[in-house]
Amino acid sequence: MNLWQRLVFRLYGRLYIGHKTHEGWKGSLPHYIIECPTHGRVVTYPHGYSMRLECPRCQEEERENRSRAED
């Protein structure tokens, strides 16, 4: 990240890095770098109707924990 990007990241807690499309998606979504307290800086995109930014690693761990609890 350059100086300007670091400043934006510190001020807003996220940094826009562009629109991307994943396999199976019909369109693109904005992707951001955010700071996760557990995993550090991660790339993510808005989720749900509220367009919240969540750590994908934390989400994966939560899914794994739920599937273990169901077994």
PDB file of N, CA, C and O in Angstrom:
ATOM      1  N   MET A   1       0.838  -1.178   0.000  1.00  0.00           N
ATOM      2  CA  MET A   1       0.000   0.000   0.000  1.00  0.00           C
ATOM      3  C   MET A   1       0.887   1.248   0.000  1.00  0.00           C
ATOM      4  O   MET A   1       1.893   1.326   0.705  1.00  0.00           O
ATOM      5  N   ASN A   2       0.485   2.191  -0.797  1.00  0.00           N
ATOM      6  CA  ASN A   2       1.232   3.445  -0.789  1.00  0.00           C
ATOM      7  C   ASN A   2       0.762   4.320   0.384  1.00  0.00           C
ATOM      8  O   ASN A   2      -0.148   3.939   1.120  1.00  0.00           O
ATOM      9  N   LEU A   3       1.369   5.458   0.547  1.00  0.00           N
ATOM     10  CA  LEU A   3       1.072   6.336   1.683  1.00  0.00           C
ATOM     11  C   LEU A   3      -0.402   6.740   1.722  1.00  0.00           C
ATOM     12  O   LEU A   3      -1.032   6.687   2.778  1.00  0.00           O
ATOM     13  N   TRP A   4      -0.946   7.139   0.590  1.00  0.00           N
ATOM     14  CA  TRP A   4      -2.354   7.552   0.522  1.00  0.00           C
ATOM     15  C   TRP A   4      -3.281   6.398   0.909  1.00  0.00           C
ATOM     16  O   TRP A   4      -4.231   6.596   1.665  1.00  0.00           O
ATOM     17  N   GLN A   5      -3.012   5.205   0.400  1.00  0.00           N
ATOM     18  CA  GLN A   5      -3.832   4.033   0.709  1.00  0.00           C
ATOM     19  C   GLN A   5      -3.753   3.691   2.192  1.00  0.00           C
ATOM     20  O   GLN A   5      -4.763   3.345   2.804  1.00  0.00           O
ATOM     21  N   ARG A   6      -2.560   3.787   2.771  1.00  0.00           N
ATOM     22  CA  ARG A   6      -2.417   3.521   4.213  1.00  0.00           C
ATOM     23  C   ARG A   6      -3.224   4.513   5.035  1.00  0.00           C
ATOM     24  O   ARG A   6      -3.840   4.139   6.033  1.00  0.00           O
ATOM     25  N   LEU A   7      -3.225   5.782   4.621  1.00  0.00           N
ATOM     26  CA  LEU A   7      -3.988   6.808   5.311  1.00  0.00           C
ATOM     27  C   LEU A   7      -5.487   6.514   5.234  1.00  0.00           C
ATOM     28  O   LEU A   7      -6.184   6.579   6.246  1.00  0.00           O
ATOM     29  N   VAL A   8      -5.978   6.194   4.051  1.00  0.00           N
ATOM     30  CA  VAL A   8      -7.395   5.854   3.873  1.00  0.00           C
ATOM     31  C   VAL A   8      -7.746   4.639   4.726  1.00  0.00           C
ATOM     32  O   VAL A   8      -8.794   4.610   5.371  1.00  0.00           O
ATOM     33  N   PHE A   9      -6.873   3.645   4.727  1.00  0.00           N
ATOM     34  CA  PHE A   9      -7.100   2.421   5.506  1.00  0.00           C
ATOM     35  C   PHE A   9      -7.205   2.744   7.001  1.00  0.00           C
ATOM     36  O   PHE A   9      -8.086   2.225   7.687  1.00  0.00           O
ATOM     37  N   ARG A  10      -6.322   3.586   7.497  1.00  0.00           N
ATOM     38  CA  ARG A  10      -6.361   3.956   8.917  1.00  0.00           C
ATOM     39  C   ARG A  10      -7.588   4.784   9.264  1.00  0.00           C
ATOM     40  O   ARG A  10      -8.152   4.632  10.347  1.00  0.00           O
ATOM     41  N   LEU A  11      -8.006   5.654   8.359  1.00  0.00           N
ATOM     42  CA  LEU A  11      -9.166   6.513   8.626  1.00  0.00           C
ATOM     43  C   LEU A  11     -10.479   5.744   8.578  1.00  0.00           C
ATOM     44  O   LEU A  11     -11.342   5.940   9.434  1.00  0.00           O
ATOM     45  N   TYR A  12     -10.639   4.877   7.592  1.00  0.00           N
ATOM     46  CA  TYR A  12     -11.921   4.215   7.362  1.00  0.00           C
ATOM     47  C   TYR A  12     -11.960   2.748   7.776  1.00  0.00           C
ATOM     48  O   TYR A  12     -13.041   2.161   7.832  1.00  0.00           O
ATOM     49  N   GLY A  13     -10.817   2.145   8.066  1.00  0.00           N
ATOM     50  CA  GLY A  13     -10.789   0.750   8.484  1.00  0.00           C
ATOM     51  C   GLY A  13     -10.950  -0.227   7.334  1.00  0.00           C
ATOM     52  O   GLY A  13     -11.074  -1.433   7.548  1.00  0.00           O
ATOM     53  N   ARG A  14     -10.948   0.294   6.116  1.00  0.00           N
ATOM     54  CA  ARG A  14     -11.044  -0.558   4.930  1.00  0.00           C
ATOM     55  C   ARG A  14     -10.421   0.185   3.758  1.00  0.00           C
ATOM     56  O   ARG A  14     -10.302   1.410   3.762  1.00  0.00           O
ATOM     57  N   LEU A  15     -10.030  -0.587   2.762  1.00  0.00           N
ATOM     58  CA  LEU A  15      -9.434   0.005   1.564  1.00  0.00           C
ATOM     59  C   LEU A  15     -10.006  -0.705   0.349  1.00  0.00           C
ATOM     60  O   LEU A  15      -9.855  -1.919   0.207  1.00  0.00           O
ATOM     61  N   TYR A  16     -10.660   0.041  -0.524  1.00  0.00           N
ATOM     62  CA  TYR A  16     -11.228  -0.499  -1.758  1.00  0.00           C
ATOM     63  C   TYR A  16     -10.095  -0.912  -2.688  1.00  0.00           C
ATOM     64  O   TYR A  16      -9.168  -0.138  -2.929  1.00  0.00           O
ATOM     65  N   ILE A  17     -10.174  -2.151  -3.215  1.00  0.00           N
ATOM     66  CA  ILE A  17      -9.123  -2.618  -4.121  1.00  0.00           C
ATOM     67  C   ILE A  17      -9.658  -2.974  -5.508  1.00  0.00           C
ATOM     68  O   ILE A  17      -8.900  -3.435  -6.361  1.00  0.00           O
ATOM     69  N   GLY A  18     -10.955  -2.764  -5.741  1.00  0.00           N
ATOM     70  CA  GLY A  18     -11.503  -3.005  -7.063  1.00  0.00           C
ATOM     71  C   GLY A  18     -12.685  -3.954  -7.044  1.00  0.00           C
ATOM     72  O   GLY A  18     -12.967  -4.595  -6.032  1.00  0.00           O
ATOM     73  N   HIS A  19     -13.375  -4.037  -8.174  1.00  0.00           N
ATOM     74  CA  HIS A  19     -14.488  -4.969  -8.344  1.00  0.00           C
ATOM     75  C   HIS A  19     -13.940  -6.287  -8.883  1.00  0.00           C
ATOM     76  O   HIS A  19     -13.076  -6.295  -9.760  1.00  0.00           O
ATOM     77  N   LYS A  20     -14.450  -7.404  -8.353  1.00  0.00           N
ATOM     78  CA  LYS A  20     -14.018  -8.728  -8.791  1.00  0.00           C
ATOM     79  C   LYS A  20     -15.235  -9.635  -8.919  1.00  0.00           C
ATOM     80  O   LYS A  20     -16.266  -9.414  -8.284  1.00  0.00           O
ATOM     81  N   THR A  21     -15.092 -10.654  -9.749  1.00  0.00           N
ATOM     82  CA  THR A  21     -16.125 -11.657  -9.928  1.00  0.00           C
ATOM     83  C   THR A  21     -15.535 -13.011  -9.552  1.00  0.00           C
ATOM     84  O   THR A  21     -14.403 -13.326  -9.919  1.00  0.00           O
ATOM     85  N   HIS A  22     -16.303 -13.805  -8.821  1.00  0.00           N
ATOM     86  CA  HIS A  22     -15.882 -15.158  -8.456  1.00  0.00           C
ATOM     87  C   HIS A  22     -16.650 -16.172  -9.286  1.00  0.00           C
ATOM     88  O   HIS A  22     -17.691 -15.847  -9.857  1.00  0.00           O
ATOM     89  N   GLU A  23     -16.155 -17.375  -9.356  1.00  0.00           N
ATOM     90  CA  GLU A  23     -16.802 -18.437 -10.113  1.00  0.00           C
ATOM     91  C   GLU A  23     -18.233 -18.637  -9.619  1.00  0.00           C
ATOM     92  O   GLU A  23     -18.468 -18.761  -8.417  1.00  0.00           O
ATOM     93  N   GLY A  24     -19.169 -18.668 -10.531  1.00  0.00           N
ATOM     94  CA  GLY A  24     -20.565 -18.856 -10.189  1.00  0.00           C
ATOM     95  C   GLY A  24     -21.332 -17.566  -9.948  1.00  0.00           C
ATOM     96  O   GLY A  24     -22.555 -17.593  -9.810  1.00  0.00           O
ATOM     97  N   TRP A  25     -20.646 -16.453  -9.895  1.00  0.00           N
ATOM     98  CA  TRP A  25     -21.303 -15.163  -9.699  1.00  0.00           C
ATOM     99  C   TRP A  25     -21.804 -14.632 -11.028  1.00  0.00           C
ATOM    100  O   TRP A  25     -21.206 -14.887 -12.073  1.00  0.00           O
ATOM    101  N   LYS A  26     -22.901 -13.894 -10.988  1.00  0.00           N
ATOM    102  CA  LYS A  26     -23.439 -13.278 -12.203  1.00  0.00           C
ATOM    103  C   LYS A  26     -22.824 -11.907 -12.455  1.00  0.00           C
ATOM    104  O   LYS A  26     -22.798 -11.445 -13.595  1.00  0.00           O
ATOM    105  N   GLY A  27     -22.341 -11.265 -11.435  1.00  0.00           N
ATOM    106  CA  GLY A  27     -21.765  -9.935 -11.579  1.00  0.00           C
ATOM    107  C   GLY A  27     -20.580  -9.760 -10.656  1.00  0.00           C
ATOM    108  O   GLY A  27     -20.120 -10.709 -10.020  1.00  0.00           O
ATOM    109  N   SER A  28     -20.098  -8.550 -10.592  1.00  0.00           N
ATOM    110  CA  SER A  28     -18.941  -8.270  -9.749  1.00  0.00           C
ATOM    111  C   SER A  28     -19.366  -7.506  -8.498  1.00  0.00           C
ATOM    112  O   SER A  28     -20.410  -6.855  -8.476  1.00  0.00           O
ATOM    113  N   LEU A  29     -18.548  -7.597  -7.471  1.00  0.00           N
ATOM    114  CA  LEU A  29     -18.767  -6.869  -6.230  1.00  0.00           C
ATOM    115  C   LEU A  29     -17.477  -6.136  -5.859  1.00  0.00           C
ATOM    116  O   LEU A  29     -16.384  -6.556  -6.240  1.00  0.00           O
ATOM    117  N   PRO A  30     -17.613  -5.041  -5.116  1.00  0.00           N
ATOM    118  CA  PRO A  30     -16.405  -4.354  -4.658  1.00  0.00           C
ATOM    119  C   PRO A  30     -15.675  -5.210  -3.618  1.00  0.00           C
ATOM    120  O   PRO A  30     -16.307  -5.838  -2.768  1.00  0.00           O
ATOM    121  N   HIS A  31     -14.383  -5.228  -3.691  1.00  0.00           N
ATOM    122  CA  HIS A  31     -13.562  -5.958  -2.728  1.00  0.00           C
ATOM    123  C   HIS A  31     -12.731  -4.954  -1.929  1.00  0.00           C
ATOM    124  O   HIS A  31     -12.298  -3.927  -2.450  1.00  0.00           O
ATOM    125  N   TYR A  32     -12.523  -5.276  -0.662  1.00  0.00           N
ATOM    126  CA  TYR A  32     -11.827  -4.390   0.263  1.00  0.00           C
ATOM    127  C   TYR A  32     -10.789  -5.168   1.063  1.00  0.00           C
ATOM    128  O   TYR A  32     -10.904  -6.379   1.250  1.00  0.00           O
ATOM    129  N   ILE A  33      -9.789  -4.455   1.524  1.00  0.00           N
ATOM    130  CA  ILE A  33      -8.878  -4.979   2.546  1.00  0.00           C
ATOM    131  C   ILE A  33      -9.409  -4.444   3.871  1.00  0.00           C
ATOM    132  O   ILE A  33      -9.656  -3.246   4.013  1.00  0.00           O
ATOM    133  N   ILE A  34      -9.583  -5.341   4.840  1.00  0.00           N
ATOM    134  CA  ILE A  34     -10.000  -4.946   6.187  1.00  0.00           C
ATOM    135  C   ILE A  34      -9.021  -5.541   7.188  1.00  0.00           C
ATOM    136  O   ILE A  34      -8.234  -6.426   6.850  1.00  0.00           O
ATOM    137  N   GLU A  35      -9.072  -5.055   8.412  1.00  0.00           N
ATOM    138  CA  GLU A  35      -8.205  -5.555   9.489  1.00  0.00           C
ATOM    139  C   GLU A  35      -9.036  -6.426  10.410  1.00  0.00           C
ATOM    140  O   GLU A  35      -9.946  -5.939  11.081  1.00  0.00           O
ATOM    141  N   CYS A  36      -8.725  -7.716  10.443  1.00  0.00           N
ATOM    142  CA  CYS A  36      -9.385  -8.647  11.355  1.00  0.00           C
ATOM    143  C   CYS A  36      -8.543  -8.719  12.629  1.00  0.00           C
ATOM    144  O   CYS A  36      -7.322  -8.854  12.541  1.00  0.00           O
ATOM    145  N   PRO A  37      -9.160  -8.634  13.811  1.00  0.00           N
ATOM    146  CA  PRO A  37      -8.376  -8.709  15.048  1.00  0.00           C
ATOM    147  C   PRO A  37      -7.660 -10.051  15.215  1.00  0.00           C
ATOM    148  O   PRO A  37      -6.641 -10.131  15.900  1.00  0.00           O
ATOM    149  N   THR A  38      -8.191 -11.096  14.594  1.00  0.00           N
ATOM    150  CA  THR A  38      -7.601 -12.436  14.714  1.00  0.00           C
ATOM    151  C   THR A  38      -6.613 -12.737  13.596  1.00  0.00           C
ATOM    152  O   THR A  38      -5.528 -13.257  13.856  1.00  0.00           O
ATOM    153  N   HIS A  39      -6.972 -12.417  12.354  1.00  0.00           N
ATOM    154  CA  HIS A  39      -6.204 -12.837  11.191  1.00  0.00           C
ATOM    155  C   HIS A  39      -5.415 -11.724  10.503  1.00  0.00           C
ATOM    156  O   HIS A  39      -4.737 -11.976   9.507  1.00  0.00           O
ATOM    157  N   GLY A  40      -5.493 -10.523  11.009  1.00  0.00           N
ATOM    158  CA  GLY A  40      -4.768  -9.418  10.379  1.00  0.00           C
ATOM    159  C   GLY A  40      -5.494  -8.900   9.149  1.00  0.00           C
ATOM    160  O   GLY A  40      -6.724  -8.922   9.099  1.00  0.00           O
ATOM    161  N   ARG A  41      -4.753  -8.439   8.166  1.00  0.00           N
ATOM    162  CA  ARG A  41      -5.363  -7.875   6.961  1.00  0.00           C
ATOM    163  C   ARG A  41      -5.854  -8.988   6.050  1.00  0.00           C
ATOM    164  O   ARG A  41      -5.120  -9.924   5.731  1.00  0.00           O
ATOM    165  N   VAL A  42      -7.112  -8.867   5.637  1.00  0.00           N
ATOM    166  CA  VAL A  42      -7.728  -9.855   4.748  1.00  0.00           C
ATOM    167  C   VAL A  42      -8.512  -9.129   3.660  1.00  0.00           C
ATOM    168  O   VAL A  42      -8.911  -7.977   3.833  1.00  0.00           O
ATOM    169  N   VAL A  43      -8.727  -9.807   2.547  1.00  0.00           N
ATOM    170  CA  VAL A  43      -9.532  -9.276   1.445  1.00  0.00           C
ATOM    171  C   VAL A  43     -10.924  -9.869   1.551  1.00  0.00           C
ATOM    172  O   VAL A  43     -11.076 -11.076   1.741  1.00  0.00           O
ATOM    173  N   THR A  44     -11.939  -9.031   1.431  1.00  0.00           N
ATOM    174  CA  THR A  44     -13.315  -9.485   1.534  1.00  0.00           C
ATOM    175  C   THR A  44     -14.222  -8.610   0.679  1.00  0.00           C
ATOM    176  O   THR A  44     -13.787  -7.623   0.085  1.00  0.00           O
ATOM    177  N   TYR A  45     -15.481  -8.993   0.632  1.00  0.00           N
ATOM    178  CA  TYR A  45     -16.487  -8.246  -0.113  1.00  0.00           C
ATOM    179  C   TYR A  45     -17.733  -8.108   0.760  1.00  0.00           C
ATOM    180  O   TYR A  45     -17.878  -8.854   1.728  1.00  0.00           O
ATOM    181  N   PRO A  46     -18.634  -7.176   0.448  1.00  0.00           N
ATOM    182  CA  PRO A  46     -19.831  -6.970   1.277  1.00  0.00           C
ATOM    183  C   PRO A  46     -20.735  -8.198   1.290  1.00  0.00           C
ATOM    184  O   PRO A  46     -20.931  -8.851   0.265  1.00  0.00           O
ATOM    185  N   HIS A  47     -21.287  -8.506   2.479  1.00  0.00           N
ATOM    186  CA  HIS A  47     -22.161  -9.660   2.656  1.00  0.00           C
ATOM    187  C   HIS A  47     -23.546  -9.221   3.118  1.00  0.00           C
ATOM    188  O   HIS A  47     -23.686  -8.265   3.880  1.00  0.00           O
ATOM    189  N   GLY A  48     -24.554  -9.924   2.650  1.00  0.00           N
ATOM    190  CA  GLY A  48     -25.915  -9.717   3.128  1.00  0.00           C
ATOM    191  C   GLY A  48     -26.529  -8.408   2.684  1.00  0.00           C
ATOM    192  O   GLY A  48     -25.908  -7.609   1.982  1.00  0.00           O
ATOM    193  N   TYR A  49     -27.766  -8.210   3.111  1.00  0.00           N
ATOM    194  CA  TYR A  49     -28.488  -6.995   2.750  1.00  0.00           C
ATOM    195  C   TYR A  49     -27.855  -5.747   3.360  1.00  0.00           C
ATOM    196  O   TYR A  49     -27.949  -4.657   2.795  1.00  0.00           O
ATOM    197  N   SER A  50     -27.213  -5.911   4.509  1.00  0.00           N
ATOM    198  CA  SER A  50     -26.595  -4.753   5.162  1.00  0.00           C
ATOM    199  C   SER A  50     -25.210  -4.450   4.586  1.00  0.00           C
ATOM    200  O   SER A  50     -24.582  -3.461   4.961  1.00  0.00           O
ATOM    201  N   MET A  51     -24.734  -5.311   3.669  1.00  0.00           N
ATOM    202  CA  MET A  51     -23.443  -5.127   2.996  1.00  0.00           C
ATOM    203  C   MET A  51     -22.294  -5.014   4.008  1.00  0.00           C
ATOM    204  O   MET A  51     -21.411  -4.169   3.864  1.00  0.00           O
ATOM    205  N   ARG A  52     -22.318  -5.872   5.024  1.00  0.00           N
ATOM    206  CA  ARG A  52     -21.275  -5.841   6.054  1.00  0.00           C
ATOM    207  C   ARG A  52     -19.994  -6.514   5.543  1.00  0.00           C
ATOM    208  O   ARG A  52     -20.047  -7.435   4.727  1.00  0.00           O
ATOM    209  N   LEU A  53     -18.871  -6.049   6.025  1.00  0.00           N
ATOM    210  CA  LEU A  53     -17.580  -6.619   5.677  1.00  0.00           C
ATOM    211  C   LEU A  53     -17.138  -7.542   6.799  1.00  0.00           C
ATOM    212  O   LEU A  53     -16.963  -7.107   7.937  1.00  0.00           O
ATOM    213  N   GLU A  54     -16.958  -8.823   6.476  1.00  0.00           N
ATOM    214  CA  GLU A  54     -16.566  -9.823   7.470  1.00  0.00           C
ATOM    215  C   GLU A  54     -15.308 -10.539   7.015  1.00  0.00           C
ATOM    216  O   GLU A  54     -15.043 -10.663   5.820  1.00  0.00           O
ATOM    217  N   CYS A  55     -14.548 -11.001   7.975  1.00  0.00           N
ATOM    218  CA  CYS A  55     -13.330 -11.751   7.680  1.00  0.00           C
ATOM    219  C   CYS A  55     -13.707 -13.130   7.118  1.00  0.00           C
ATOM    220  O   CYS A  55     -14.428 -13.880   7.775  1.00  0.00           O
ATOM    221  N   PRO A  56     -13.232 -13.473   5.916  1.00  0.00           N
ATOM    222  CA  PRO A  56     -13.567 -14.777   5.344  1.00  0.00           C
ATOM    223  C   PRO A  56     -12.975 -15.941   6.138  1.00  0.00           C
ATOM    224  O   PRO A  56     -13.561 -17.023   6.178  1.00  0.00           O
ATOM    225  N   ARG A  57     -11.846 -15.734   6.756  1.00  0.00           N
ATOM    226  CA  ARG A  57     -11.242 -16.803   7.568  1.00  0.00           C
ATOM    227  C   ARG A  57     -12.069 -17.070   8.826  1.00  0.00           C
ATOM    228  O   ARG A  57     -12.262 -18.223   9.212  1.00  0.00           O
ATOM    229  N   CYS A  58     -12.555 -16.005   9.462  1.00  0.00           N
ATOM    230  CA  CYS A  58     -13.414 -16.174  10.636  1.00  0.00           C
ATOM    231  C   CYS A  58     -14.721 -16.872  10.250  1.00  0.00           C
ATOM    232  O   CYS A  58     -15.222 -17.716  10.993  1.00  0.00           O
ATOM    233  N   GLN A  59     -15.267 -16.517   9.087  1.00  0.00           N
ATOM    234  CA  GLN A  59     -16.492 -17.156   8.619  1.00  0.00           C
ATOM    235  C   GLN A  59     -16.267 -18.648   8.399  1.00  0.00           C
ATOM    236  O   GLN A  59     -17.106 -19.464   8.781  1.00  0.00           O
ATOM    237  N   GLU A  60     -15.148 -19.007   7.791  1.00  0.00           N
ATOM    238  CA  GLU A  60     -14.831 -20.414   7.541  1.00  0.00           C
ATOM    239  C   GLU A  60     -14.667 -21.173   8.856  1.00  0.00           C
ATOM    240  O   GLU A  60     -15.174 -22.286   8.996  1.00  0.00           O
ATOM    241  N   GLU A  61     -13.967 -20.585   9.810  1.00  0.00           N
ATOM    242  CA  GLU A  61     -13.802 -21.228  11.115  1.00  0.00           C
ATOM    243  C   GLU A  61     -15.155 -21.429  11.794  1.00  0.00           C
ATOM    244  O   GLU A  61     -15.392 -22.466  12.414  1.00  0.00           O
ATOM    245  N   GLU A  62     -16.040 -20.441  11.679  1.00  0.00           N
ATOM    246  CA  GLU A  62     -17.361 -20.545  12.278  1.00  0.00           C
ATOM    247  C   GLU A  62     -18.166 -21.673  11.634  1.00  0.00           C
ATOM    248  O   GLU A  62     -18.848 -22.423  12.333  1.00  0.00           O
ATOM    249  N   ARG A  63     -18.091 -21.799  10.303  1.00  0.00           N
ATOM    250  CA  ARG A  63     -18.782 -22.892   9.612  1.00  0.00           C
ATOM    251  C   ARG A  63     -18.247 -24.242  10.056  1.00  0.00           C
ATOM    252  O   ARG A  63     -19.021 -25.171  10.292  1.00  0.00           O
ATOM    253  N   GLU A  64     -16.920 -24.359  10.172  1.00  0.00           N
ATOM    254  CA  GLU A  64     -16.312 -25.614  10.613  1.00  0.00           C
ATOM    255  C   GLU A  64     -16.743 -25.955  12.033  1.00  0.00           C
ATOM    256  O   GLU A  64     -17.053 -27.111  12.322  1.00  0.00           O
ATOM    257  N   ASN A  65     -16.768 -24.965  12.922  1.00  0.00           N
ATOM    258  CA  ASN A  65     -17.178 -25.210  14.307  1.00  0.00           C
ATOM    259  C   ASN A  65     -18.632 -25.647  14.372  1.00  0.00           C
ATOM    260  O   ASN A  65     -18.973 -26.542  15.146  1.00  0.00           O
ATOM    261  N   ARG A  66     -19.497 -25.028  13.570  1.00  0.00           N
ATOM    262  CA  ARG A  66     -20.921 -25.416  13.551  1.00  0.00           C
ATOM    263  C   ARG A  66     -21.091 -26.841  13.037  1.00  0.00           C
ATOM    264  O   ARG A  66     -21.893 -27.602  13.579  1.00  0.00           O
ATOM    265  N   SER A  67     -20.345 -27.209  11.997  1.00  0.00           N
ATOM    266  CA  SER A  67     -20.487 -28.561  11.450  1.00  0.00           C
ATOM    267  C   SER A  67     -19.963 -29.601  12.437  1.00  0.00           C
ATOM    268  O   SER A  67     -20.514 -30.699  12.518  1.00  0.00           O
ATOM    269  N   ARG A  68     -18.912 -29.278  13.189  1.00  0.00           N
ATOM    270  CA  ARG A  68     -18.413 -30.196  14.228  1.00  0.00           C
ATOM    271  C   ARG A  68     -19.423 -30.353  15.356  1.00  0.00           C
ATOM    272  O   ARG A  68     -19.610 -31.449  15.884  1.00  0.00           O
ATOM    273  N   ALA A  69     -20.072 -29.254  15.722  1.00  0.00           N
ATOM    274  CA  ALA A  69     -21.051 -29.295  16.810  1.00  0.00           C
ATOM    275  C   ALA A  69     -22.269 -30.124  16.419  1.00  0.00           C
ATOM    276  O   ALA A  69     -22.893 -30.745  17.279  1.00  0.00           O
ATOM    277  N   GLU A  70     -22.614 -30.141  15.136  1.00  0.00           N
ATOM    278  CA  GLU A  70     -23.755 -30.914  14.673  1.00  0.00           C
ATOM    279  C   GLU A  70     -23.462 -32.393  14.616  1.00  0.00           C
ATOM    280  O   GLU A  70     -24.384 -33.206  14.679  1.00  0.00           O
ATOM    281  N   ASP A  71     -22.192 -32.765  14.499  1.00  0.00           N
ATOM    282  CA  ASP A  71     -21.823 -34.201  14.417  1.00  0.00           C
ATOM    283  C   ASP A  71     -21.894 -34.896  15.738  1.00  0.00           C
ATOM    284  O   ASP A  71     -21.614 -36.092  15.821  1.00  0.00           O
TER     285      ASP A  71
END
